[in-house]
Amino acid sequence: MFSDQMLRKRILFVIGALIVFRIAASIPIPGVDHTALLQFFQNNQFLGLLNVFSGSGLSNLSIVMLGVGPYITGSIIMQLLTMMSPKLKAMYHEEGEIGRKKFTQYSRLLTVPLAILQGYGLLVLLARQGVLGDLNPFQLFVNVMIVTAGSIFLMWIGEMISEFGVGNGVSIIIFAGIVSRIPTATSQVLAGYNPQDLPLYLAFVVAAVVIIAGVIVMTEAERPVPITYAKRVRGGKMYGGVSTYLPLRVNQAGVIPIIFALSILLFPQLIGGFLSGLASPAAKTIGEYLQIIFSGQGSYAWLYSLCYFALVFLFTFFYTAVTFDPEAIATNLQKSGAFIPGVRPGLATAEHIAKILTRTTFAGALFLAGVAVLPLAMQSFTDNKTLAIGGTALLIVVSVVLDLIKKVDAQLSMREY
């Protein structure tokens, strides 16, 4: 890699940008009670997810505590809006590079109000939990502006990495935040090391290798649909007649269904917290039960895991149906003179692709749901929170590393040619 001057500069730029990001992630906002913050994070699954997308900036309540979360949320909202607005759909799919640049600019503009709302909500929530001191309106306003600016700053760093570095900048920032937690987790395991637990540690290493290998296989897996281009004669020359394939990925939805599922599971906890603060004994009892059941811990952990599994499974089908349109694929194939052997063009082709997509999505949904609940299952078997692998973080790390390898290989191949 480092023998290629251009690639070397790109890699060094990525390293420099990540150093700036990690420095920003270590600068806390004022008035933080770190002991109360640690306890609050241990009892909240959703904030753990937000911490992943903030690059571990939220766990320190740093100036970049929101991370790239608002930008990701804005991008997801814009993608969902393309299903409801023909104008946005045409801009993203039909207007080429200029249309995609406009679409990206709208996502950036949407990031600002989302960051303000998310920052305000988190700061008020943390202040009520005793993590932050009593904030007067001016202090709250200043802190909201600081964390909003930090989120926009990270979004800018991510886009600079995409333009002048290697890989997707936003994904690399999330990846760096996840990897930065490895030394802490390792030190916790070493501090609690017991020679009698050596078989458990060896079993964990073997399980980790098998799980990572399985995630790589399923992330890269695709179902090829054979396609043939019709022969055409133009100016005395024959064109077409080429056979290729349309790759349908098994995991079309990525990590989005896990994010949606955790967002839904957050609401019973919020409702339970609200009800437990009321004066009515019945409401207080219901609220305490909701908080216990949806905390993902204790004797009701199996019920939480079951709900989590079912929601991830259903959201995988939902998101795939929203983002992948078999009718549009069939129309584009017909316009370009391509067809699936043995299938009539048009509606029959769309139905054929939809049938294959349903089968592959079923396998992808089972895989995603299994990976999502894997940390909860490992924690229940080992009674050790540090000996758990799986979930959103693992999927992101695997996807980013695979993408980086492909980008580096492509750059080296260009150099050879």
N, C-alpha and C positions, 0 to 999 in steps of 0.2 A: 504493500500500500504506500509506504513512505518513499519508494523510489519514483513515484509519479508526483511531480512538483505541484500540479493543480489539486490532486487528491490530498496531498499532505497539507496544503493551505486550508482546504475545506475541513479536514479533521481537526486541525489546530484551532480553527475558528469555532467549531462546535465545543471543543474543550474550554476555550476562553469564555464563551457564552454561558456554559454550565457553571463555571467558577463564579461569574457575576450573579447567576441565579442562586447558587448556594449561599453566597454572602448575604444577598437580600433576604433569603429564607431564615437567616440566623439573627436578623434585627427585629426584636419584638416591639409591639405597640406598648405604650406605658400602662402601668397599673395591673399587671397580670399576676395572679396567684397560681404558680405552676403546680403546686400540690393539688389544689381543687381542680385545675384543668386536667391533670392526669387521671384523676378519679372519674371526672365527667366523661372523658373519652372512652374509658374502659367499659362504661355502661351504655354506650350509644353506638349502635352499628352504623347508622346513617352518617354520623360525623366521621367515623372511620373511613367510609367511602369518600366523603368530601376531602379528607386528608390525603387520600391517594391522588385525587385530581388536583390538589393544591401543591403536589410535590413535597409533602410533609411540612408545608408552611403553616398549615392550620394548627398542627399539634404544638407549635411554638407561639401561636398567635403573632406571627411575623407580619411585616408590612405587605407581604405577598400571600397572606393567609387564604385569599380566595383562589389563588392559582389561576389556571386556565379554565376552571369550571364554568364561569359565565360565558366565555367564548364558545365552549363546547355546547352548552345549553342553547346559545343563540344559533349555532350552526344546525343543531337538531331541529329547533323550531322552524328555521328557514326551509330545511328539507321537508318537514311535514307540511308546511304551507304550500309547497309545490304541488301537492296532491289536491289542494283546494283552489289554487289560483292558476288558471291557464297561462296568465301573463308571466308569472314566476317560473312555471314549468318550461315555457318557451325560452325564457331568458337563460335558464340553466342548461337545457338540453339542445337548443337549436341555434342560439346566437353565437356559438363558438367561444373563443377565448375572451372576447370583450364582454359577452354576457356573463361568463363565470366570474370575471373581475368585478362587475357590478354586483353580482350575487354575494361575493365575498365581502364587498364593502358594506352591503346591508347587514351582513352578519356581524361585522365590526361595530357598526352603529348600534345594533341591538344589544351588544355586549355591555355598553355603558349603563343603560337603565337596569339591566339584569344584575350587574355588579353592585350598583347602588342598593337595590332591593335586597340582594343576598347579604351584602355587608351589614346593612341596617338590621336585618332579621337576626343574623348571627351575633352581632354585638349586643343587641337587646337581650337575646336568649342567654348569652354568657354572663351578662351583668346580673340577670335575675338568679342565675345559678351560683353567684358568688365568685365566679372566676375573675371578673373585672370589678373594680370598685364602682361606687355610685357615680354614674356619668351625668353631668349636667348637659343641657341641649347643645351648647357650643362644643364641648368635648366630644359628644357623640357625632356632631356634624363633621368635626375635623378628622376623627377616626374613620368615618365612612368615606370621606374624600381620600384619605391616605390609602385605605385598602382598595378602593376603586382604582386609584392611580397605579397601585401595585399590580392589580390584575391586568390593566391595559399595558403596563410595562412588560409583563411576562408574555402577553399576546404578541407584542412587538418583537421581543427576543425570539419567540418561536418562529415568527415569520422571517426574521433575519437568518435563523438557522436553516429554514427551508430554502431560502434564496442563495445564501453564500456557503452553507455547510452541506452535510450529507443527511438524507432522510427527511422525515416529517418533523418539523421543529416542535410542535405542540406535543406530539407523542414522545419525543426524546426528553422533554422537560418532565412529563409524568414519569417516564422510565427512570430518570435520574433521581426523582424523589423517592420512588419505590426502592431502588438499589441503595440509596443512602441510609435506609433503615437496617440493612443487613448487618453492619458492624455492631449495632446496638443489640439486635436479636442474638447474634453470635455470642456477645459478651454475657448476655443473660443466661444462655445455655451453659456456657463454661463456668459461670459463677455457681450455678446450681448442679454442677456435674457430680454424679454419684457412680462409682465403679460398678455398682449392681445394676445400673440402668444401661450399661453398655450394649446389651442385645437390643434394647429399645432404640438407641441412637443408630445402630447399624440398620435396623429394620426401617427407620425413618429415611436414612440415606438411600436405601434400595427403593423404597416407595417413591421418594422424590424423583429419582432418575426415571422410573417407570411412568410416573404421572407426567413429567415434563415431555418425555418421548411421545406419550399418547396425545398431549395437547398439540405438539408440533405436527404430528400426523393428521389430526383432525382439523387443525388450522389450515394446512396446505391441501387437504383433500378436496377433490372436485369430481363432478360427474360430467364426462365429455358427451355432448350431444352431436352426432355426426351431421355435417352440413356439406352440400354439394352445390357449386355454382353452375348454372346452366351455360351451355356453349352458345356463343353468339358470333356471327360473322360480320366484320366491319372492314370495308375497303379491301376485300379479298383475303383478310387475315381472320383466323379463328381465335376468339378469346373465351375464357372461362373453362369449365370442365374440371376445375380444381376442387379437391375434397379437403375439408378442414373440419374443425369441431368448435362447438360453443361450450366453454367451460362453465358449469354451474357449481359454485362453491357449496360445500356441505354446511359451512358456518357462514351464511350470508349476512347475519345480523351483527357479528362481532360481539362486543361487550355491552351493547346498548340494552338488550333485554334485562341484564343483571342490574343495570342502573335504574331502569323503570321499576323493576320488582322491589328493590330496596326503597325507592321513593314511595311506593304504595304502602309498604310495611311500616313506613315512618308514621303514617297518619294514626293508626291505633295507639302508638306511643304518645303522640301529641294529645289525642283525645283523652287517653288515660291520665296524663299529667294535668289536663284541665279539670277533669272530673274529680281527681283526688284532692284538688284544692278547694272544692266546694264544701259548704257546711252540711249538706245532706249526707247522712250515714250511708244510704243506699248508693248514691252517686260516688261517694268516696270508695266504697267496697268495689264497685264496678271498675272505677279508675285504677285501683291497685291491682286488680286481676288482669286488666288489659296490659299494664306495664310489666307484670310478671311474665305473662304469656308471650308477649312480643319483644321481650328483652333478649331472646335467643339463649337464655341460660336457665339452669335449674331443671326441675322435673318436667317442665313444659317445653324443653328445647326441641323435642321430636315434633311437636305441633308447629312450632315456628319453622323448622326445617321443611316440613311437609308443605306449608303455605308458600315458603320461599321457592321450593322446587316447582310447584304447580304454576306460580306466577311467572317464573323465568321461562318455563315450557310454553305457556300461552303467549307471552310477549314476543317470543322468538317467531312464532307464526304471524303475529300481528305486524311486527316491524318488517318482516320479509314481504308480507303482502303490500305494505305501504310503499316500500322502496323498490320493489322489483315488479315490473309490469310485463307479463307474458305477451299481452296483445301488442304492446309497442315493439317488443322484440320480433314478433311474427310479422308486423307491418314493415319493419326495417329490412328483414330478410327478403320479403316479397319485392320491395322496391329495388334491392340490389341484385335481384335475379337469383337468389339462393333459396334452397329448399332442403328439408329433412327427408332423406330417402324413405319412400313408403308412406309419407304423410302429405296430404294436400296442403297447398299454401293457404294462408289466411286464418280463418277461425279454427280449423282442424289443427294447424300448427300451434296456435296459442293454447288450445286445450292439451295438446301433447306435452308442451313445455311446462304448463301448469301442473300436470299430473306428475312429471318427473320432479318438479320443484317441491311438491307436497311431500314426496317420499324422502328427498334429501334433507328437507327442512325438519322432518320428523327425527331423523338421525342427529341433525345438528342441535335440535331442541333438547333431546335427551342428553347429549354431550354437555351443552352449556349448563343445563340444570344440575347435572352431576358434578361439574367442576365448581359451581356456585356453592353447593352445600358440602363440598368436600372438606373445607376447613372445620366446619361445625362437627362433622362426623369424626374427624381425626382428633379434635379436642375432647370429644366425649369418650373416645377410646383410650386416649393417653393421659387425660386430665392435666395436659400441659399446653398452654396457649401458644408457646413459642414453637412447639413441634406440630405445626400445621402448615400445609401447603395447598394452594389452590385458590379459587376465587378470581375476582377481577384483576388483582395485581399480577397473578401468574399469566393470565391471558394477554395483558398489556405487554409484559416483559417479553414473552415469546414472540408476539406480533412485531414489536419494535426491533428486536434482534434479527428476526428473519428479514424484515424490510431493509435494515441496514446492510446485511450481507448481500442482498440482491442489488442494492444501489452501488455498493463498492464493486461488486463483480461486473456490473454494467459499465462503470467508469473505467475499470481496467480493460474490459473488452474493447471499449472505444479507443483506448490508447493503442491496443494491439493493431486495430484496423487502420 
